[in-house]
Amino acid sequence: KEFRERPGRLRAAKNLIEHGINNIVCIGGDGSLTGAHLFREEWDSLLQELVEKKEVTQENASTYKHLNIVGLVGSIDNDFCGTDMTIGADSALHRIMEAIDCITTTASSHQRCFVLEV
């Protein structure tokens, strides 16, 4: 939630620099990937602000002037073009099949017909 506002992204930038991180793999849906894109776009101005506030040195800012982000779609909706299956879709389908197997047993033992919506 804090990451949605600039002060949260500023704190995240400081934490990355302090821990020597300049490569991120972001796995998520539209919100996560949009946030990662915004973070990358703001990276230069975030570094500049941290230097001005003396929260990081100019040397560290220069060392970490490039932020590399790889975005992977992680969505149970499986609604991303260009791929057969998104990260999370297989797990969701597996859980659905487990639930259907359990409900089938219950329906059979009660001699009932169940209607399921997924």
Secondary structure, DSSP 8 states (H G I E B T S, - for coil): -GGGSHHHHHHHHHHHHHTT--EEEEEESHHHHHHHHHHHHHHHHHHHHHHHTTSS-HHHHHHT---EEEEEEB-TT---TTSS--BTHHHHHHHHHHHHHHHHHHHHHTT-------
